[in-house]
Structures are given as C-alpha cells and as structure tokens.
C-alpha cells in the first residue's frame, strides 16, 4: 500500500468526528480550506509566501522548515494538515506522537489532488462542498488532458532553481502537469521530487522547451547559443501549490507551451 493511501486510512481511523480546530502546515492546504468554504476552521497556519485575504488574521505557527511546536500546541488543534516537506523529519515524528489526528498530503498527480480535496472535506464535515469542488476539478482536468493531448509529447525541462540547477522528478505533481499539457519531463526517470542536475545533462537530454521562472534564468541559458530549445517563462507560481487553483495554473502553463491548441 502506498504511503499516500496509508496516510488516508490512518487519519480516518482516528478522526471519528468532524474537525473544528485545524492547523495547516502548508500554504496549499490552507488554500484548500478556503476553497471549501472552511477557512473559519483554521486556527493556525504555517506561513510561506503571500496569504489569501481570508486567512489574514489566522495565527502563524512558523515558517517553512521552522515550525513553532509550542505555539501549535497552544492552539489546541483537533486536526493537523501536513505536507511532509514543510517541516523537518524530527518534527514530523514529533507531530505523529501528539495524539492529534494528522492528515499527510503529498499528491503525486492531479487525480490524487482531487481525491485529497474530497478527503479533507470529509474530515471537516463539509462533504458536499468537497464533492462539488472535486467534481469541478476532475472535469476541468479531463478537459485539459483532452485538449492538449499529443501523439508525440514535447520534451520539456522544467527549471526550479539555477544556482545550483534543480528540476522536478517524475513523481512530482508538476511533472504530471506537464503531461496534461502534452509534454514530457525530460527528467521523469529521476525519483527525487527536486533533483539537482547539470547543464550538460540537460543538453544531453535535448529538450524542445525549457521552462524557467524568471528573466535571469532565461538569460543564463542564452549563453548556450547552439541549444535549439525554446525558452519560455512559467506564467505564475500557482503550479507550486497543489490546491484547487492549480488546475487553472496548469491551463495557463498549457497556453504557454502550446498556444495554438
């Protein structure tokens, strides 16, 4: 059984009643509560980037990689939403020993994201809202997959950072987003979520498109004039937050990669 499904079973076995005091340890999970109309249940969030307006007054329990455990406990949550990368291994183990239900969210593809939305909604007593949102996301995903399907996928390198050079591995949800757009991650054979690679290894894999996050990253690739790949800017940061909004971020990405479809 995968770790994803095991996490679902564990939390369902503990969470017998609807949660009323939720701490979210990832911006994407906080966004999902907003999308479900359940922002009122959040008593604490882990900060990372700009918050949605609906969460402006929710207490902070720290920042990415810096969880304030004492502050979290003072909020008396009855459910903790956790993305594993948001806190270190020692604090993850500590959370599991608190006797507070912990939902571990780590979707590796967009179908798992829709399942995750439904599962979170069930624990909040917002099952109907979860079904509505999950159905909406599933239909939008099917529409995008159909519209941008290609017989021969475009070979794409997705750049996360430049110094050192990082990309996404095959099990990362952004890799699946590329597939929705009729593309294939040229490093989809790598297991790590964010592997470090070299410029030489990128060139050897001969991508047709290189997706970068800003103009500085784009300019750096121009030092390789023999490279034939198109250089394109990722339209926004929505791909980095696996919540309901990610589907429209994927749609914007598809328009950049394949504007004629």
Helices and strands as residue ranges (DSSP letters): H 3-14, E 22-25, H 27-35, G 39-41, E 42-47, G 53-55, E 60-63, E 66-67, H 69-74, E 79-82, G 84-86, H 89-96, E 102-104, H 110-123, H 127-148, E 154-158, H 173-180, E 183-185, H 199-204, E 209-212, H 215-221, E 230-233, G 238-240, H 246-257
